[in-house]
Amino acid sequence: MGREYSFDIYSWILSLEIREWLKKKPPLPLLEQAKIVYKAYRSVEDKLQAMTLLLDLAKEEEERECLRQAAAYLQFAVRQMEDEEDRESGSWGGKAIWMARCGDYDYACLRHHDFTDTWLFYSCKEAKKWAGEYLDDPSDRCDLQKWTLGEEGPRELMECTLRLVGDQLCVTHAYVDKKQSGLDLPYEIEYDRLPHRLPFLTGDLVKLEGPVFSETVYGVWCDDPWDQQYNWMGRFKTDDEGKWDAENGYGDSLYTADQMSYYWLDGAYEYCVMDWLRPALEEELPDEQKEIKKIGRELQTLRKKRSNREAVERFLEIFGRWSEVKRSTKN
């Protein structure tokens, strides 16, 4: 009698509202579940365990092959981090070197900077211990690179991102050099369009919040009628964005819009839309952003009394994405 497995993919989605919304949809195919696992804000070790379980659940050979490749990719990364033979006590003659540099990313102002120099270590364990002294906030991260030292000189084998998840310091994302490892992530899992539209309508107020943000980012939603997965979040520009646009002839509008149809947040790689996007209330908006509330009401009125198409066109006029969306819908 074969073993029975169960796997709760919804526990991997941090946004409660999006998680509950997806539960009402038909069950996600295994490869869609694998996308969520691979991109999740969780440790690489947890991802390997989950990907292996999904592989056990797979029945179709094509599905099994994709999941097998993804599991091998993650397993390679985990083994490289666990390899303590890289360390040669006090000598630069070791087989590999880890390069580490710490910094942060602030989505609220779309700015990131490194706050340490690059340091070298003989093992991932040593690099993590060093980084632990600097990563005391979830918005901080440590970029790690593993280089092998051979007769032909140093070659980068892998790079990964070390973050604080809860109270655990762990590698959340790893990228393996294909030429060095002989491994590649399947396109079916790496491709990152969201599996369903999200539970928001044009004119709804939304927010990006969570421990990875220094402050909440508010916006108004656009649910595009030309493509059910082509969505935007309109918001105020940051000071830097406004200055850059003015200097480069892109106008003086106070607003911009972020693409929200893919797993990764627009401009914040490794932060997932389905983890950090939530509905917002009008009374939550800061005083300086009350205009967003008025725009949301206008779009909701257009959507309900006229049509969603007209509400979307008005959104695109306000937030400056009309020409971009028209180009994309022709492709």
CORKA-V596907 format. One record per pair of residues at least 24 apart in sequence whose ideal C-beta (glycine too) atoms are under 10 Angstrom apart, sorted by the first residue. I is the first residue (numbers start at 1). GAP is how many residues later the second one is. D is the distance in Angstrom with one decimal. If there is no record, write none. Layout:
BEGIN
I	GAP	D
I	GAP	D
END
This chain:
BEGIN
2	54	9.8
3	53	7.7
5	48	6.1
5	49	9.0
5	51	5.6
5	52	5.5
6	47	8.9
6	51	8.9
7	26	7.3
7	30	9.2
7	43	6.9
7	46	5.3
7	47	6.5
7	49	9.0
7	50	6.6
8	25	9.9
8	42	9.8
9	24	4.3
9	25	9.1
9	26	9.9
9	27	5.8
9	28	7.4
9	31	9.7
9	41	8.4
9	45	8.6
10	26	9.0
11	29	9.9
11	39	9.9
12	24	5.3
12	25	6.1
12	27	9.3
12	28	4.9
12	29	8.9
12	30	6.9
12	34	8.9
12	35	9.2
12	38	7.4
12	260	9.6
12	262	9.0
12	263	8.9
13	27	8.2
13	259	8.3
13	261	5.0
13	262	6.7
14	26	8.4
14	27	6.6
14	28	9.7
14	196	6.9
14	197	9.8
14	198	9.9
14	258	7.9
14	260	7.5
14	261	3.9
14	262	7.0
14	263	9.7
14	264	9.6
15	183	9.1
15	184	9.7
15	193	9.7
15	194	9.6
15	195	8.5
15	257	8.8
15	258	8.3
15	259	5.8
15	260	5.9
15	261	6.5
15	262	5.7
15	263	5.5
15	264	9.6
16	262	7.5
17	181	8.8
17	182	6.1
17	183	8.8
17	189	9.7
17	257	10.0
17	260	8.2
17	261	5.7
17	262	5.9
18	176	9.5
18	178	9.4
18	180	6.2
18	181	6.6
18	182	9.4
18	254	9.8
18	255	8.1
18	256	5.0
18	257	8.3
18	258	9.6
18	259	6.6
18	260	7.9
18	261	9.8
19	255	7.9
19	256	9.6
20	179	8.3
21	175	7.9
21	176	9.4
21	177	7.0
21	178	4.0
21	179	9.3
21	253	9.6
22	172	9.8
22	173	7.9
22	174	6.5
22	176	9.1
22	177	8.8
22	252	8.0
24	172	9.9
24	175	9.0
25	170	8.2
25	171	5.6
25	172	9.8
26	169	10.0
26	170	9.2
28	167	5.9
28	168	8.6
29	31	9.8
29	34	8.0
29	166	8.1
30	24	5.4
30	25	8.7
30	27	6.2
30	28	5.6
30	29	8.9
30	30	8.6
30	33	5.7
30	34	9.2
30	36	8.7
30	37	6.8
31	27	8.9
31	29	9.7
31	31	9.2
31	32	6.3
31	35	6.0
31	36	7.5
31	39	9.1
31	155	8.5
31	157	5.2
31	158	6.4
31	160	9.5
31	164	9.7
32	156	9.4
32	157	9.3
32	161	9.9
32	162	9.3
32	163	4.6
32	164	9.2
33	24	8.9
33	34	9.5
33	156	9.9
33	162	9.2
34	24	9.4
34	29	9.1
34	32	7.3
34	33	6.0
34	36	5.9
34	37	9.2
34	152	8.7
34	154	8.1
34	155	5.0
35	35	9.5
35	153	8.3
35	154	5.6
35	155	8.1
35	156	7.6
35	157	6.6
35	158	8.9
35	159	9.1
35	160	7.7
35	228	6.7
36	153	9.9
36	158	9.8
36	159	8.4
36	227	7.8
36	236	8.2
36	238	7.3
36	239	9.7
37	30	9.9
37	33	8.4
37	37	9.1
37	152	8.7
38	32	6.5
38	35	8.8
38	36	7.8
38	135	8.7
38	147	7.5
38	148	9.9
38	151	5.6
38	152	7.6
38	154	9.2
38	225	9.0
39	133	9.6
39	134	8.1
39	150	9.1
39	151	9.2
39	153	6.7
39	223	9.8
39	224	4.8
39	225	7.1
39	231	7.8
39	232	9.5
39	233	5.5
39	234	9.9
39	235	8.8
39	236	9.0
40	125	9.8
40	132	7.9
40	133	9.3
40	223	9.5
40	232	7.1
40	234	9.2
40	235	7.6
41	97	9.3
41	122	7.8
41	124	6.3
41	125	10.0
41	131	6.0
41	132	9.1
41	169	8.8
41	170	9.4
41	171	7.6
41	229	8.0
41	230	7.6
41	231	6.7
41	234	5.6
41	235	8.7
42	123	6.7
42	126	9.7
42	128	8.0
42	130	6.6
42	131	9.8
43	35	9.3
43	120	9.2
43	122	6.7
43	125	7.0
43	126	9.5
43	127	3.8
43	128	6.5
43	129	6.5
43	130	10.0
44	30	6.0
44	31	9.6
44	33	5.6
44	34	5.8
44	37	7.5
44	116	7.3
44	117	9.6
44	126	7.3
44	127	4.9
44	128	6.9
44	129	7.4
44	130	5.3
45	29	8.6
45	32	9.4
45	33	5.8
45	36	8.7
45	37	9.3
45	125	7.4
45	126	8.2
46	28	9.8
46	119	9.3
46	122	10.0
46	124	8.3
46	126	9.4
47	24	9.3
47	26	9.9
47	27	5.5
47	30	9.1
47	31	9.0
47	124	9.8
47	125	8.6
47	126	9.1
47	127	9.0
48	24	9.7
48	25	9.2
48	26	4.2
48	27	5.7
48	28	9.7
48	29	8.1
48	30	5.5
48	31	9.8
49	25	9.2
49	29	9.7
50	24	9.3
51	24	8.7
51	138	8.9
62	126	8.7
63	125	8.8
65	121	7.9
65	123	9.7
66	119	9.5
66	120	4.4
66	121	8.8
66	122	5.0
66	123	6.1
67	119	8.3
67	121	9.4
67	122	8.0
68	118	9.1
69	114	7.4
69	115	7.3
69	116	7.1
69	117	5.0
69	119	9.4
69	120	8.1
70	113	9.7
70	114	10.0
70	115	6.2
70	116	6.1
70	118	8.9
70	119	5.1
70	120	8.9
72	104	9.8
72	109	9.4
72	110	9.6
72	111	5.9
72	112	9.7
72	113	9.7
73	101	8.4
73	102	9.4
73	103	6.1
73	105	9.7
73	108	8.3
73	110	5.1
73	111	7.3
73	112	5.2
73	113	8.5
73	116	8.9
73	117	9.8
74	100	7.4
74	102	9.1
74	109	9.6
74	111	9.0
75	108	9.2
76	81	9.4
76	82	8.0
76	98	8.6
76	100	5.7
76	105	5.6
76	106	9.0
76	107	5.6
77	69	9.5
77	80	9.9
77	81	6.2
77	82	10.0
77	83	6.8
77	94	7.6
77	96	9.2
77	97	3.7
77	98	8.3
77	99	5.9
77	104	9.0
77	106	9.2
78	93	8.6
78	96	8.1
80	44	7.5
80	66	5.9
80	68	9.8
80	77	6.7
80	78	5.5
80	80	8.7
80	94	8.1
80	96	8.0
80	101	8.7
81	42	9.0
81	43	4.4
81	44	8.3
81	46	9.4
81	47	8.6
81	63	8.6
81	65	8.2
81	77	8.5
81	79	7.5
81	81	9.8
81	89	9.7
81	90	6.3
81	93	7.9
82	41	9.5
82	42	7.6
82	43	8.6
83	40	7.6
83	41	7.6
83	42	9.7
83	63	8.9
84	38	9.1
84	39	5.6
84	40	8.6
84	41	6.6
84	42	9.6
85	37	9.8
85	38	8.6
86	35	8.7
86	36	5.6
86	37	5.0
86	38	7.7
86	39	9.3
86	40	9.3
86	60	7.9
86	62	9.0
86	63	9.6
87	34	8.3
87	35	3.7
87	36	4.5
87	37	9.8
87	38	8.2
87	39	7.1
88	34	6.1
88	35	9.8
89	33	8.2
90	32	9.2
91	31	8.6
92	28	8.8
92	30	9.0
92	57	8.5
93	56	8.0
94	27	9.7
94	28	5.0
94	29	8.7
94	54	9.9
94	55	6.8
95	27	9.1
95	53	6.7
95	54	6.2
95	55	8.6
96	25	9.8
96	26	7.7
96	27	8.5
96	28	9.5
96	50	5.8
96	51	6.3
96	52	5.1
96	53	6.4
96	54	9.7
96	58	9.0
96	59	9.8
96	61	7.1
96	62	9.8
97	24	7.1
97	25	6.7
97	26	9.5
97	30	9.8
97	48	8.8
97	49	7.6
97	50	5.1
97	51	8.4
97	52	6.6
97	57	7.3
98	24	7.2
98	25	6.6
98	26	5.8
98	27	9.2
98	28	7.3
98	29	4.5
98	30	9.2
98	32	9.6
98	46	6.0
98	47	7.0
98	48	5.5
98	49	7.7
98	60	9.7
98	62	9.8
99	28	8.2
99	44	8.2
99	45	7.1
99	46	4.4
99	47	8.0
99	48	6.7
99	55	9.9
99	57	8.9
99	60	8.8
100	24	9.2
100	26	9.0
100	27	4.4
100	28	8.5
100	30	6.4
100	31	6.0
100	34	9.5
100	42	5.7
100	43	7.2
100	44	5.4
100	45	7.9
100	62	7.9
101	30	9.2
101	33	9.9
101	40	9.5
101	41	6.9
101	42	5.1
101	43	8.4
101	44	8.7
102	28	8.7
102	29	5.8
102	31	9.0
102	32	4.4
102	33	6.4
102	38	6.5
102	39	7.2
102	40	4.7
102	41	7.8
102	42	10.0
102	60	8.5
103	31	9.1
103	32	9.9
103	36	9.8
103	37	7.2
103	38	6.5
103	39	8.0
103	40	7.3
104	30	9.6
104	31	9.1
104	33	7.1
104	34	9.6
104	35	5.1
104	36	4.7
104	37	6.9
104	108	9.9
104	110	8.5
105	34	6.3
105	35	8.6
105	36	6.9
105	107	8.1
105	108	9.5
105	109	9.4
105	162	9.4
105	163	6.6
105	164	9.2
105	165	9.0
105	166	8.3
106	33	6.5
106	106	9.8
106	107	7.8
106	108	5.0
106	109	8.4
106	132	9.4
106	162	9.7
107	32	8.2
107	101	6.7
107	102	10.0
107	103	9.9
107	105	7.5
107	106	5.4
107	107	7.8
107	108	9.0
107	109	9.9
107	110	6.0
107	131	9.6
107	151	9.7
107	158	7.1
107	159	9.9
107	160	7.4
107	161	5.1
107	164	7.1
107	169	8.7
108	31	9.5
108	100	8.7
108	101	9.9
108	105	6.1
108	106	5.4
108	107	4.5
108	108	7.7
108	109	5.6
108	110	10.0
108	130	7.6
109	105	8.0
109	106	8.7
109	108	9.6
109	129	4.9
109	130	7.3
109	131	6.7
109	132	9.0
110	107	9.4
110	127	9.1
110	128	5.2
110	129	9.8
110	130	6.6
110	131	6.5
110	146	9.8
110	148	9.7
110	156	9.9
110	157	5.8
110	158	8.2
111	103	10.0
111	127	7.7
111	128	9.7
111	129	6.5
112	27	9.3
112	29	8.9
112	156	9.2
114	27	9.9
114	28	9.9
114	29	8.2
115	25	8.2
116	26	8.4
118	25	8.8
118	27	9.0
120	27	9.2
121	25	9.9
124	34	9.7
124	36	8.6
124	38	9.0
124	47	8.1
127	35	7.7
128	34	6.4
128	41	6.2
128	42	8.6
128	43	8.3
129	40	9.3
131	31	5.5
131	32	9.7
131	33	9.6
131	38	7.1
132	30	8.9
132	32	8.9
132	37	5.4
135	27	6.9
135	28	7.1
135	29	5.2
135	34	6.2
136	28	7.4
136	33	10.0
137	27	7.1
137	74	8.3
137	75	9.2
137	77	8.4
138	25	7.0
138	26	5.2
138	27	7.6
138	28	8.7
138	72	8.0
138	73	3.8
138	74	5.1
138	75	8.7
138	76	9.7
139	24	9.0
139	25	9.0
139	71	9.7
139	72	7.6
139	73	5.4
139	74	6.8
139	75	5.9
139	132	9.9
140	24	6.8
140	72	9.6
141	31	8.6
141	32	9.6
141	71	9.3
141	129	8.3
142	27	8.7
142	29	9.1
144	27	7.3
144	30	8.8
145	30	9.8
146	28	9.6
146	30	9.5
146	31	9.3
146	34	9.7
147	33	9.9
148	29	9.5
148	32	7.1
155	24	8.4
155	25	6.0
156	24	7.4
157	24	6.9
161	108	9.4
161	109	6.2
163	49	8.3
163	107	8.5
164	47	8.3
164	48	9.6
165	46	8.9
165	47	9.7
166	45	8.6
172	98	7.0
173	96	8.8
173	97	5.3
191	71	9.3
191	72	9.4
192	69	9.4
192	70	4.9
192	71	4.1
192	72	6.2
192	80	9.1
192	81	9.7
193	36	5.9
193	37	9.7
193	68	6.5
193	69	5.9
193	70	7.8
194	34	9.9
194	35	5.9
194	37	8.5
194	66	8.4
194	67	6.0
194	68	6.5
194	69	6.4
194	78	9.5
194	79	6.9
194	80	7.1
195	34	8.6
195	68	9.5
195	79	9.4
196	32	8.3
196	33	7.9
196	78	9.8
197	26	6.8
197	27	9.2
197	30	9.5
197	31	4.9
197	32	6.0
197	33	9.2
197	34	7.0
197	64	8.7
198	25	8.1
198	31	9.1
198	33	6.6
198	62	7.4
198	63	9.0
198	75	7.5
198	76	7.9
198	79	7.0
199	24	9.9
199	78	9.8
199	80	8.0
200	31	7.8
200	33	9.0
200	60	9.0
200	77	8.2
200	78	9.7
200	79	6.9
201	98	9.1
201	99	7.7
201	102	6.6
201	103	9.4
201	107	7.6
201	110	8.8
202	29	9.2
202	30	9.4
202	94	9.2
202	97	5.4
202	98	7.5
202	100	8.0
202	101	5.0
202	102	9.9
202	105	10.0
202	106	5.6
202	107	9.4
202	108	9.6
202	109	4.4
202	110	5.8
202	112	8.9
202	113	6.4
203	92	8.0
203	93	4.9
203	94	7.2
203	95	7.5
203	96	3.3
203	97	3.5
203	98	7.8
203	99	7.6
203	100	5.7
203	101	8.7
203	105	9.3
203	108	6.2
203	109	9.8
203	111	9.4
203	112	8.0
204	75	6.6
204	76	8.3
204	92	6.9
204	95	8.6
204	96	7.5
204	99	9.6
205	28	10.0
205	74	6.9
205	75	4.1
205	76	7.0
205	77	6.5
205	79	8.0
205	80	7.4
205	87	6.9
205	88	7.0
205	90	9.5
205	91	5.1
205	92	9.5
205	95	9.6
206	25	10.0
206	27	6.0
206	28	9.6
206	29	9.3
206	54	8.6
206	71	6.0
206	72	6.9
206	73	6.0
206	74	5.6
206	86	10.0
206	90	9.4
207	26	9.2
207	28	9.7
207	69	8.8
207	70	7.6
207	71	5.7
207	72	7.5
207	73	4.0
207	74	9.1
207	77	7.1
207	78	9.0
208	25	7.8
208	27	9.0
208	50	8.9
208	52	9.6
208	57	7.1
208	60	8.7
208	63	8.4
208	65	8.5
208	67	9.5
208	68	5.0
208	69	5.9
208	70	7.8
208	72	9.5
209	67	6.6
209	68	8.8
209	69	6.4
209	71	8.7
209	75	9.7
210	61	8.7
210	65	6.9
210	66	4.6
210	67	9.5
210	68	8.6
211	65	9.3
212	53	9.7
212	56	8.4
212	58	9.3
212	59	6.0
212	63	8.4
212	64	6.8
213	55	9.3
213	58	8.7
213	63	7.1
215	71	9.0
216	60	9.9
216	62	9.3
216	64	8.0
216	68	7.7
216	69	9.5
216	70	8.6
217	41	9.0
217	48	9.5
217	51	9.9
217	59	9.0
217	60	9.7
217	63	9.8
217	72	9.9
218	62	5.8
218	66	7.3
218	67	5.6
218	68	7.4
218	71	5.7
218	74	6.0
218	75	9.3
219	36	9.4
219	37	9.6
219	38	8.0
219	39	7.5
219	41	9.0
219	58	9.5
219	61	8.1
219	70	9.2
219	73	6.8
219	76	9.7
219	77	9.2
219	100	9.1
220	35	9.4
220	37	9.1
220	60	9.1
220	71	10.0
220	72	5.6
220	73	8.5
220	74	9.8
220	75	5.5
220	76	4.5
220	77	9.5
220	78	9.5
220	79	6.6
220	80	9.3
220	95	7.4
220	98	8.8
220	99	8.3
221	39	7.9
221	56	9.2
221	58	8.9
221	59	9.6
221	75	8.2
221	78	8.5
221	94	8.6
222	35	7.1
222	38	8.5
222	77	7.8
222	86	9.5
222	89	8.1
222	90	5.7
222	91	10.0
222	92	9.5
222	93	4.4
222	94	7.4
222	96	9.7
222	97	7.7
222	99	8.2
222	103	9.0
223	37	9.8
223	80	8.6
223	85	6.7
223	88	8.7
223	89	7.4
223	92	9.4
224	37	8.4
224	84	8.7
224	85	9.2
224	88	5.7
224	91	9.0
224	92	9.0
224	97	9.9
224	101	6.9
224	104	9.4
224	105	8.2
225	82	8.1
225	83	5.1
225	84	4.9
225	85	9.7
225	86	9.0
225	87	6.0
225	88	9.6
225	104	9.9
226	83	8.3
226	86	8.1
226	99	7.4
226	100	9.0
226	102	8.6
226	103	4.5
226	104	9.8
227	34	7.8
227	98	8.9
227	101	7.8
227	102	6.4
228	33	9.2
229	31	9.5
229	32	4.8
229	33	8.7
230	29	8.2
230	30	9.0
230	31	5.2
230	82	9.7
230	95	7.2
230	98	6.9
230	99	7.5
231	26	9.8
231	27	9.6
231	28	7.8
231	29	4.5
231	30	5.1
231	31	9.7
231	42	9.0
231	81	9.9
232	24	9.7
232	25	4.3
232	26	6.7
232	27	6.5
232	28	6.0
232	29	8.3
232	34	8.9
232	80	8.8
232	83	7.1
232	84	8.0
232	87	7.0
232	89	6.1
232	92	9.6
232	93	8.0
233	24	6.4
233	25	5.0
233	26	8.5
233	27	5.1
233	32	9.3
233	33	8.3
233	40	9.1
233	44	7.8
233	86	9.0
234	24	8.2
234	58	7.8
234	61	7.2
234	62	9.1
234	65	9.0
234	81	6.2
234	82	9.0
234	84	6.6
234	85	3.9
234	86	8.9
234	87	8.2
235	54	8.3
235	57	7.3
235	84	8.1
236	50	9.7
236	52	8.1
236	53	6.0
236	55	8.1
236	56	7.2
237	82	9.9
237	83	9.6
241	26	9.8
245	75	9.1
250	70	8.2
251	69	7.2
253	65	8.3
253	66	8.0
253	67	5.5
254	37	7.9
254	64	9.7
254	65	9.9
255	36	8.9
255	37	8.8
255	40	8.4
255	60	9.9
255	63	6.1
255	64	4.8
255	65	6.6
255	66	9.6
256	63	6.4
256	64	6.5
256	65	8.2
257	58	7.8
257	59	8.0
257	61	8.8
257	62	4.0
257	63	7.0
257	64	4.8
257	67	8.9
257	68	9.4
258	61	9.5
258	63	9.5
259	62	8.8
259	65	9.1
259	66	9.9
259	69	9.5
261	67	9.9
291	27	10.0
295	24	8.7
END
